[in-house]
Structures are given as C-alpha cells and as structure tokens.
Amino acid sequence: MTSRRQLLKSAVLGGGAGIVAATALGSLGPEAAFANAAPEVEPGTPDPNFAEGRIRSIKDNTLFVLGSNWVFHRIRVVDGTSLWKLGPVAFDQAKPGDGLYARGVRMPDGVLAAESVWFNIVNVKGHIQNITSEKVHLDHNGKQILCHLVAGKSVAVYSDAPPSADLSQLRVGQHVQVLGAWRPDTNEVDIATVFSPH
C-alpha cells in the first residue's frame, strides 16, 4: 500500500498520482498544526518537514514564506494538500501577509510539498474580560485580544463534551483556550474553537 508521503511525492514529481481527496494527505483539524515533530526528528532539532512564517508572495501553486527565524521557505500546494483558514478552504484564499504553519515532505530541491497548511492559525489562552453576542474580549498575558464569533463556524468545547455551537456557558473571568484564525496585523481573531474547562 502506498503511504501518504509517497503519494504526495508522486503528485509533486508528476508520477501520476492524479487528484486526491482534500483530506487524504493531511489533517484539516487545527489541533494538528500544533502537533509535535515527527518521531524520526531528534529532540531539539528543527523538523525539516515543517515550516512557519508569513507569506511574502504567491506564484502559481507555490507560497514564498519568510519564517519568524528569517529562514525563507518555498511551499508547494498540490491537489491533495489540505488547506485551513477557519475551516477547509481553496488555495485562492491564501493571501500575501497571511501567517501559516505547513507540514509536508521536503523535496530534493528544498521545496516543502505541503500535506497540510493552516493560514493565520493561532492558539491562545487567557481570561475572558467581556462577552457580547458577537465578541469575546480576552486578556492574554496582559494583552487584549478581540475574538469574533463566526456564525456557522465558532464552537465551544466544555470540559470533555463534544463541540457545541452554544457559547452561552462562557463567563467573564473564566480561563479559556482559543483556536482560531488571526486577522493579520491586528489584535483580532476569528474563533474556530473555544476550550473551556467548565
């Protein structure tokens, strides 16, 4: 049986992989963006199959990205790449200035063939300062973050319960974790999931 990495390499190198379902190669779940390095990577060393940074430009199916450590990445998106921006999206939703995390397979020419790309994904913890029907004001280590509820997208997970579109159990003063999509160059986030211990 062909592994997903072999399938991805075939797609990039033109080996006739054809069109693959969007979730066949990588997870669309935002939690996967923050997963640990692959088991074959030595602890403390960079994962060669991971990239992060901000998109500087886009040409054809390649993202040109400057990492936070000033490393430049070329990330190729193929038919089977999973793309997330508050939910599954098409490649045309990628914009210069977007931040991203990407996982995939490093090709011989240094290009990262992407299995999954998460645009503008953030994972923040803080205390709720105020709640309205459309916004949650969060104090994150003394910094204010304005979290927007997005109809049909935002959910809450209370303790170990399944995700719910009902965010009415959130309370001022409560400590929460927010996974969402950052609005570049602002202190604002669109909520994907709010995790509440209560």
FITI-68117 format. One line per 4 residues: their letters; for each residue x, y, z of C-alpha. Coordinates in steps of 0.1 Angstrom, whole numbers, padded with zeros to 4 digits. Example, Ala and Ser with C-alpha at 12.3 -4.5 7.8 and 13.67 -1.06 7.14 Angstrom:
! residues 2
AS	0123/-0045/0078  0137/-0011/0071
//
This chain:
! residues 198
MTSR	0000/0000/0000  0013/0035/-0009  0020/0058/0021  0006/0093/0020
RQLL	0041/0107/0018  0049/0085/-0013  0016/0097/-0028  0025/0133/-0021
KSAV	0059/0129/-0037  0044/0113/-0067  0019/0142/-0071  0047/0168/-0068
LGGG	0072/0149/-0091  0045/0141/-0117  0043/0104/-0110  0006/0102/-0120
AGIV	-0009/0105/-0085  -0038/0124/-0100  -0064/0143/-0079  -0066/0132/-0043
AATA	-0093/0140/-0019  -0085/0171/0002  -0082/0151/0034  -0063/0121/0021
LGSL	-0029/0135/0028  -0032/0157/0059  -0055/0165/0088  -0077/0195/0084
GPEA	-0081/0198/0122  -0065/0229/0136  -0051/0210/0165  -0028/0191/0141
AFAN	-0010/0224/0134  0004/0223/0169  0013/0186/0169  0048/0176/0179
AAPE	0076/0170/0154  0076/0137/0136  0090/0108/0157  0121/0104/0134
VEPG	0132/0140/0142  0158/0143/0170  0145/0163/0200  0157/0199/0199
TPDP	0164/0199/0161  0142/0215/0135  0117/0194/0117  0127/0195/0080
NFAE	0091/0187/0071  0076/0217/0089  0076/0254/0080  0061/0285/0095
GRIR	0061/0322/0088  0043/0349/0067  0035/0347/0030  0056/0372/0010
SIKD	0043/0363/-0024  0024/0336/-0043  0033/0323/-0078  0013/0295/-0094
NTLF	0009/0268/-0067  0039/0279/-0046  0039/0301/-0015  0071/0321/-0008
VLGS	0072/0324/0030  0096/0342/0054  0099/0323/0087  0100/0340/0121
NWVF	0136/0329/0123  0144/0346/0090  0145/0313/0071  0129/0315/0036
HRIR	0106/0287/0026  0091/0276/-0007  0059/0257/0000  0042/0239/-0029
VVDG	0004/0232/-0028  -0008/0202/-0048  -0042/0186/-0055  -0042/0167/-0022
TSLW	-0030/0194/0001  -0054/0202/0030  -0059/0239/0035  -0074/0255/0066
KLGP	-0084/0291/0072  -0110/0289/0100  -0122/0258/0081  -0114/0240/0048
VAFD	-0106/0265/0020  -0095/0266/-0016  -0059/0278/-0025  -0072/0311/-0037
QAKP	-0079/0321/-0001  -0041/0323/0006  -0030/0360/0006  0003/0378/0009
GDGL	0006/0388/0046  -0011/0357/0059  0008/0337/0085  0009/0300/0082
YARG	0021/0266/0095  0027/0239/0070  0036/0202/0072  0047/0180/0043
VRMP	0076/0164/0026  0109/0182/0019  0118/0176/-0018  0154/0174/-0032
DGVL	0153/0210/-0044  0144/0222/-0009  0107/0229/-0017  0083/0217/0010
AAES	0055/0197/-0007  0026/0205/0016  0003/0179/0031  -0015/0205/0053
VWFN	-0013/0243/0055  -0030/0263/0082  -0034/0300/0074  -0033/0326/0102
IVNV	-0039/0299/0129  -0035/0309/0165  -0037/0291/0198  -0041/0315/0227
KGHI	-0050/0311/0264  -0064/0338/0286  -0092/0351/0308  -0125/0364/0295
QNIT	-0129/0401/0303  -0162/0407/0285  -0186/0389/0263  -0212/0401/0238
SEKV	-0234/0382/0213  -0206/0386/0187  -0173/0390/0206  -0152/0377/0234
HLDH	-0127/0401/0249  -0097/0381/0261  -0068/0391/0284  -0038/0371/0271
NGKQ	-0008/0378/0294  -0018/0414/0298  -0026/0419/0261  -0061/0424/0248
ILCH	-0073/0401/0221  -0107/0406/0205  -0122/0372/0195  -0150/0373/0170
LVAG	-0178/0347/0169  -0184/0335/0134  -0218/0321/0126  -0217/0285/0114
KSVA	-0180/0282/0123  -0173/0290/0160  -0179/0262/0185  -0172/0257/0222
VYSD	-0159/0226/0239  -0169/0224/0276  -0148/0200/0296  -0149/0167/0277
APPS	-0182/0173/0260  -0185/0173/0222  -0182/0206/0203  -0213/0229/0205
ADLS	-0224/0260/0187  -0239/0272/0220  -0213/0296/0236  -0238/0308/0263
QLRV	-0219/0289/0291  -0188/0311/0287  -0184/0335/0317  -0164/0367/0325
GQHV	-0133/0357/0345  -0132/0322/0330  -0099/0308/0318  -0102/0296/0282
QVLG	-0081/0284/0252  -0090/0298/0218  -0080/0282/0185  -0088/0305/0156
AWRP	-0077/0325/0126  -0057/0357/0133  -0067/0388/0113  -0032/0398/0101
DTNE	-0017/0429/0117  -0044/0433/0143  -0051/0420/0178  -0083/0403/0164
VDIA	-0090/0366/0160  -0119/0347/0144  -0129/0319/0167  -0128/0283/0155
TVFS	-0130/0266/0189  -0131/0279/0225  -0120/0253/0250  -0135/0258/0285
PH	-0126/0235/0315  -0161/0240/0329
//
